[in-house]
Amino acid sequence: MRNKIDNPIRVMVMIACSILLSCATTQQKQLKSREAEGYNNRGFAYCEIGQYDQAISDFSKAIEIDPRLAHAYNNRGAAFLYKAQYDQAILDLSKAIEIDPRLAHAYNNRGWAYIKKWQYDRAISDFNKTIEIDPAFAEAYFNRAVVYFFKEEYDKSLVDVIKAQQLGYRIPLKFLDDLRKAGGGIGV
């Protein structure tokens, strides 16, 4: 009779232990996620003040803690972009996109890296994807306008400049002057 009573109790104890372990594991994951976000945020702050090596170090720590943190790859890629390490930037930005294909900033940043490598068609493709994901991403319109300018497609450049301005992006006056001159006096 005792074995009949002990079996249900053992099952309940095993279930309770599983639930407790599951809760503990969830809490550990949440703590690690917060720690990774903390490094990512501090890295972002370093980037804002131009301390790119420190930023890259913190982004790398965030990635080590949480290899699925797309924003950390994006931010580290941007830091590499600021350091003119374009190939490394493209690798990190591509990884961010692999993890989160809807991360518009990663496409925009990678597009800029492609501009720096004179890979204009790839840049346009990334800016198109940025705009597809977020049609209000004003900077992507301007960045694409820059590429069209480099490709001497001034009409397309002008269309993107106008759209960027409509979205509130302040176009550098030097670029507007250059576009006006190159486009034969087109109205900007």
BATOR-877624 format. One record per residue (C-alpha): residue number from 1; residue in one letter; x, y, z. Coordinates in nm, 2 decimals, padded with zeros to 4 digits. Example, Ala and Ser with C-alpha at 12.3 -4.5 7.8 and 13.67 -1.06 7.14 Angstrom:
<sites>
<i: 1	aa: a	px: 01.23	py: -00.45	pz: 00.78>
<i: 2	aa: s	px: 01.37	py: -00.11	pz: 00.71>
</sites>
This chain:
<sites>
<i: 1	aa: m	px: 00.00	py: 00.00	pz: 00.00>
<i: 2	aa: r	px: 00.29	py: 00.23	pz: 00.08>
<i: 3	aa: n	px: 00.43	py: 00.20	pz: -00.27>
<i: 4	aa: k	px: 00.10	py: 00.31	pz: -00.42>
<i: 5	aa: i	px: 00.10	py: 00.63	pz: -00.22>
<i: 6	aa: d	px: 00.48	py: 00.69	pz: -00.27>
<i: 7	aa: n	px: 00.46	py: 00.68	pz: -00.65>
<i: 8	aa: p	px: 00.21	py: 00.98	pz: -00.69>
<i: 9	aa: i	px: 00.42	py: 01.17	pz: -00.43>
<i: 10	aa: r	px: 00.74	py: 01.10	pz: -00.62>
<i: 11	aa: v	px: 00.58	py: 01.21	pz: -00.94>
<i: 12	aa: m	px: 00.46	py: 01.54	pz: -00.78>
<i: 13	aa: v	px: 00.80	py: 01.60	pz: -00.63>
<i: 14	aa: m	px: 00.97	py: 01.54	pz: -00.97>
<i: 15	aa: i	px: 00.72	py: 01.78	pz: -01.14>
<i: 16	aa: a	px: 00.78	py: 02.05	pz: -00.87>
<i: 17	aa: c	px: 01.16	py: 02.01	pz: -00.91>
<i: 18	aa: s	px: 01.12	py: 02.05	pz: -01.29>
<i: 19	aa: i	px: 00.92	py: 02.36	pz: -01.25>
<i: 20	aa: l	px: 01.16	py: 02.51	pz: -01.00>
<i: 21	aa: l	px: 01.46	py: 02.43	pz: -01.23>
<i: 22	aa: s	px: 01.27	py: 02.58	pz: -01.52>
<i: 23	aa: c	px: 01.20	py: 02.90	pz: -01.33>
<i: 24	aa: a	px: 01.57	py: 02.93	pz: -01.22>
<i: 25	aa: t	px: 01.69	py: 02.88	pz: -01.58>
<i: 26	aa: t	px: 01.45	py: 03.15	pz: -01.70>
<i: 27	aa: q	px: 01.57	py: 03.39	pz: -01.43>
<i: 28	aa: q	px: 01.93	py: 03.31	pz: -01.53>
<i: 29	aa: k	px: 01.85	py: 03.38	pz: -01.90>
<i: 30	aa: q	px: 01.69	py: 03.71	pz: -01.80>
<i: 31	aa: l	px: 01.99	py: 03.81	pz: -01.59>
<i: 32	aa: k	px: 02.23	py: 03.73	pz: -01.88>
<i: 33	aa: s	px: 02.01	py: 03.92	pz: -02.12>
<i: 34	aa: r	px: 02.01	py: 04.23	pz: -01.90>
<i: 35	aa: e	px: 02.39	py: 04.20	pz: -01.86>
<i: 36	aa: a	px: 02.43	py: 04.17	pz: -02.24>
<i: 37	aa: e	px: 02.20	py: 04.48	pz: -02.28>
<i: 38	aa: g	px: 02.41	py: 04.67	pz: -02.03>
<i: 39	aa: y	px: 02.73	py: 04.61	pz: -02.22>
<i: 40	aa: n	px: 02.55	py: 04.69	pz: -02.54>
<i: 41	aa: n	px: 02.42	py: 05.02	pz: -02.40>
<i: 42	aa: r	px: 02.76	py: 05.12	pz: -02.25>
<i: 43	aa: g	px: 02.92	py: 05.04	pz: -02.59>
<i: 44	aa: f	px: 02.67	py: 05.26	pz: -02.76>
<i: 45	aa: a	px: 02.76	py: 05.54	pz: -02.51>
<i: 46	aa: y	px: 03.13	py: 05.49	pz: -02.59>
<i: 47	aa: c	px: 03.05	py: 05.52	pz: -02.96>
<i: 48	aa: e	px: 02.87	py: 05.85	pz: -02.91>
<i: 49	aa: i	px: 03.18	py: 06.00	pz: -02.77>
<i: 50	aa: g	px: 03.41	py: 05.85	pz: -03.03>
<i: 51	aa: q	px: 03.57	py: 05.59	pz: -02.81>
<i: 52	aa: y	px: 03.53	py: 05.31	pz: -03.07>
<i: 53	aa: d	px: 03.78	py: 05.06	pz: -02.93>
<i: 54	aa: q	px: 03.61	py: 05.06	pz: -02.59>
<i: 55	aa: a	px: 03.27	py: 05.04	pz: -02.77>
<i: 56	aa: i	px: 03.39	py: 04.74	pz: -02.97>
<i: 57	aa: s	px: 03.51	py: 04.57	pz: -02.65>
<i: 58	aa: d	px: 03.17	py: 04.62	pz: -02.48>
<i: 59	aa: f	px: 02.97	py: 04.51	pz: -02.79>
<i: 60	aa: s	px: 03.20	py: 04.20	pz: -02.80>
<i: 61	aa: k	px: 03.12	py: 04.12	pz: -02.44>
<i: 62	aa: a	px: 02.75	py: 04.16	pz: -02.51>
<i: 63	aa: i	px: 02.78	py: 03.92	pz: -02.80>
<i: 64	aa: e	px: 02.97	py: 03.67	pz: -02.59>
<i: 65	aa: i	px: 02.70	py: 03.67	pz: -02.33>
<i: 66	aa: d	px: 02.41	py: 03.67	pz: -02.58>
<i: 67	aa: p	px: 02.52	py: 03.56	pz: -02.93>
<i: 68	aa: r	px: 02.17	py: 03.63	pz: -03.06>
<i: 69	aa: l	px: 02.17	py: 04.00	pz: -02.97>
<i: 70	aa: a	px: 02.13	py: 04.15	pz: -03.31>
<i: 71	aa: h	px: 02.16	py: 04.51	pz: -03.19>
<i: 72	aa: a	px: 02.51	py: 04.43	pz: -03.04>
<i: 73	aa: y	px: 02.63	py: 04.31	pz: -03.38>
<i: 74	aa: n	px: 02.47	py: 04.61	pz: -03.55>
<i: 75	aa: n	px: 02.64	py: 04.85	pz: -03.31>
<i: 76	aa: r	px: 02.98	py: 04.68	pz: -03.33>
<i: 77	aa: g	px: 02.95	py: 04.69	pz: -03.70>
<i: 78	aa: a	px: 02.88	py: 05.06	pz: -03.69>
<i: 79	aa: a	px: 03.18	py: 05.11	pz: -03.46>
<i: 80	aa: f	px: 03.40	py: 04.92	pz: -03.72>
<i: 81	aa: l	px: 03.25	py: 05.15	pz: -03.98>
<i: 82	aa: y	px: 03.36	py: 05.46	pz: -03.79>
<i: 83	aa: k	px: 03.71	py: 05.31	pz: -03.77>
<i: 84	aa: a	px: 03.71	py: 05.25	pz: -04.15>
<i: 85	aa: q	px: 03.73	py: 04.87	pz: -04.10>
<i: 86	aa: y	px: 03.47	py: 04.81	pz: -04.36>
<i: 87	aa: d	px: 03.51	py: 04.44	pz: -04.42>
<i: 88	aa: q	px: 03.47	py: 04.37	pz: -04.04>
<i: 89	aa: a	px: 03.17	py: 04.61	pz: -04.03>
<i: 90	aa: i	px: 03.00	py: 04.42	pz: -04.32>
<i: 91	aa: l	px: 03.06	py: 04.09	pz: -04.14>
<i: 92	aa: d	px: 02.90	py: 04.21	pz: -03.82>
<i: 93	aa: l	px: 02.61	py: 04.39	pz: -03.99>
<i: 94	aa: s	px: 02.54	py: 04.08	pz: -04.20>
<i: 95	aa: k	px: 02.53	py: 03.87	pz: -03.88>
<i: 96	aa: a	px: 02.28	py: 04.12	pz: -03.73>
<i: 97	aa: i	px: 02.06	py: 04.09	pz: -04.04>
<i: 98	aa: e	px: 02.09	py: 03.71	pz: -04.02>
<i: 99	aa: i	px: 01.97	py: 03.72	pz: -03.66>
<i: 100	aa: d	px: 01.70	py: 03.98	pz: -03.72>
<i: 101	aa: p	px: 01.61	py: 04.03	pz: -04.09>
<i: 102	aa: r	px: 01.38	py: 04.33	pz: -03.99>
<i: 103	aa: l	px: 01.66	py: 04.53	pz: -03.83>
<i: 104	aa: a	px: 01.65	py: 04.84	pz: -04.06>
<i: 105	aa: h	px: 01.95	py: 05.01	pz: -03.90>
<i: 106	aa: a	px: 02.17	py: 04.71	pz: -03.99>
<i: 107	aa: y	px: 02.08	py: 04.73	pz: -04.36>
<i: 108	aa: n	px: 02.13	py: 05.11	pz: -04.35>
<i: 109	aa: n	px: 02.47	py: 05.08	pz: -04.18>
<i: 110	aa: r	px: 02.58	py: 04.80	pz: -04.42>
<i: 111	aa: g	px: 02.47	py: 05.01	pz: -04.71>
<i: 112	aa: w	px: 02.70	py: 05.28	pz: -04.59>
<i: 113	aa: a	px: 02.99	py: 05.03	pz: -04.56>
<i: 114	aa: y	px: 02.92	py: 04.93	pz: -04.92>
<i: 115	aa: i	px: 02.94	py: 05.29	pz: -05.03>
<i: 116	aa: k	px: 03.28	py: 05.32	pz: -04.86>
<i: 117	aa: k	px: 03.39	py: 05.01	pz: -05.06>
<i: 118	aa: w	px: 03.25	py: 05.16	pz: -05.38>
<i: 119	aa: q	px: 03.00	py: 04.88	pz: -05.41>
<i: 120	aa: y	px: 02.71	py: 05.10	pz: -05.51>
<i: 121	aa: d	px: 02.46	py: 04.84	pz: -05.63>
<i: 122	aa: r	px: 02.49	py: 04.65	pz: -05.30>
<i: 123	aa: a	px: 02.45	py: 04.98	pz: -05.12>
<i: 124	aa: i	px: 02.13	py: 05.07	pz: -05.31>
<i: 125	aa: s	px: 02.00	py: 04.72	pz: -05.24>
<i: 126	aa: d	px: 02.05	py: 04.77	pz: -04.86>
<i: 127	aa: f	px: 01.90	py: 05.11	pz: -04.86>
<i: 128	aa: n	px: 01.60	py: 04.98	pz: -05.06>
<i: 129	aa: k	px: 01.56	py: 04.71	pz: -04.79>
<i: 130	aa: t	px: 01.59	py: 04.97	pz: -04.51>
<i: 131	aa: i	px: 01.31	py: 05.17	pz: -04.67>
<i: 132	aa: e	px: 01.10	py: 04.86	pz: -04.73>
<i: 133	aa: i	px: 01.12	py: 04.77	pz: -04.36>
<i: 134	aa: d	px: 01.08	py: 05.13	pz: -04.24>
<i: 135	aa: p	px: 00.94	py: 05.37	pz: -04.51>
<i: 136	aa: a	px: 00.99	py: 05.67	pz: -04.27>
<i: 137	aa: f	px: 01.37	py: 05.60	pz: -04.23>
<i: 138	aa: a	px: 01.47	py: 05.94	pz: -04.37>
<i: 139	aa: e	px: 01.85	py: 05.89	pz: -04.35>
<i: 140	aa: a	px: 01.82	py: 05.59	pz: -04.58>
<i: 141	aa: y	px: 01.67	py: 05.81	pz: -04.85>
<i: 142	aa: f	px: 01.95	py: 06.05	pz: -04.82>
<i: 143	aa: n	px: 02.21	py: 05.77	pz: -04.82>
<i: 144	aa: r	px: 02.06	py: 05.63	pz: -05.14>
<i: 145	aa: a	px: 02.06	py: 05.98	pz: -05.29>
<i: 146	aa: v	px: 02.43	py: 05.99	pz: -05.23>
<i: 147	aa: v	px: 02.48	py: 05.66	pz: -05.41>
<i: 148	aa: y	px: 02.27	py: 05.78	pz: -05.70>
<i: 149	aa: f	px: 02.48	py: 06.10	pz: -05.71>
<i: 150	aa: f	px: 02.80	py: 05.89	pz: -05.73>
<i: 151	aa: k	px: 02.64	py: 05.69	pz: -06.01>
<i: 152	aa: e	px: 02.56	py: 06.01	pz: -06.19>
<i: 153	aa: e	px: 02.18	py: 05.93	pz: -06.17>
<i: 154	aa: y	px: 02.10	py: 06.29	pz: -06.06>
<i: 155	aa: d	px: 01.72	py: 06.27	pz: -06.11>
<i: 156	aa: k	px: 01.70	py: 05.97	pz: -05.88>
<i: 157	aa: s	px: 01.92	py: 06.14	pz: -05.63>
<i: 158	aa: l	px: 01.69	py: 06.44	pz: -05.64>
<i: 159	aa: v	px: 01.38	py: 06.23	pz: -05.58>
<i: 160	aa: d	px: 01.54	py: 06.08	pz: -05.27>
<i: 161	aa: v	px: 01.67	py: 06.42	pz: -05.14>
<i: 162	aa: i	px: 01.31	py: 06.55	pz: -05.16>
<i: 163	aa: k	px: 01.17	py: 06.25	pz: -04.98>
<i: 164	aa: a	px: 01.44	py: 06.27	pz: -04.71>
<i: 165	aa: q	px: 01.35	py: 06.64	pz: -04.66>
<i: 166	aa: q	px: 00.98	py: 06.56	pz: -04.65>
<i: 167	aa: l	px: 01.06	py: 06.32	pz: -04.37>
<i: 168	aa: g	px: 01.25	py: 06.59	pz: -04.18>
<i: 169	aa: y	px: 01.61	py: 06.50	pz: -04.27>
<i: 170	aa: r	px: 01.84	py: 06.80	pz: -04.30>
<i: 171	aa: i	px: 02.04	py: 06.76	pz: -04.62>
<i: 172	aa: p	px: 02.39	py: 06.91	pz: -04.60>
<i: 173	aa: l	px: 02.40	py: 07.23	pz: -04.81>
<i: 174	aa: k	px: 02.73	py: 07.12	pz: -04.98>
<i: 175	aa: f	px: 02.55	py: 06.81	pz: -05.11>
<i: 176	aa: l	px: 02.26	py: 07.02	pz: -05.24>
<i: 177	aa: d	px: 02.50	py: 07.25	pz: -05.41>
<i: 178	aa: d	px: 02.70	py: 06.97	pz: -05.57>
<i: 179	aa: l	px: 02.37	py: 06.80	pz: -05.68>
<i: 180	aa: r	px: 02.25	py: 07.12	pz: -05.83>
<i: 181	aa: k	px: 02.58	py: 07.18	pz: -06.02>
<i: 182	aa: a	px: 02.61	py: 06.82	pz: -06.14>
<i: 183	aa: g	px: 02.25	py: 06.79	pz: -06.24>
<i: 184	aa: g	px: 02.27	py: 07.10	pz: -06.47>
<i: 185	aa: g	px: 02.09	py: 07.33	pz: -06.23>
<i: 186	aa: i	px: 01.81	py: 07.10	pz: -06.13>
<i: 187	aa: g	px: 01.58	py: 07.25	pz: -05.86>
<i: 188	aa: v	px: 01.68	py: 07.13	pz: -05.52>
</sites>
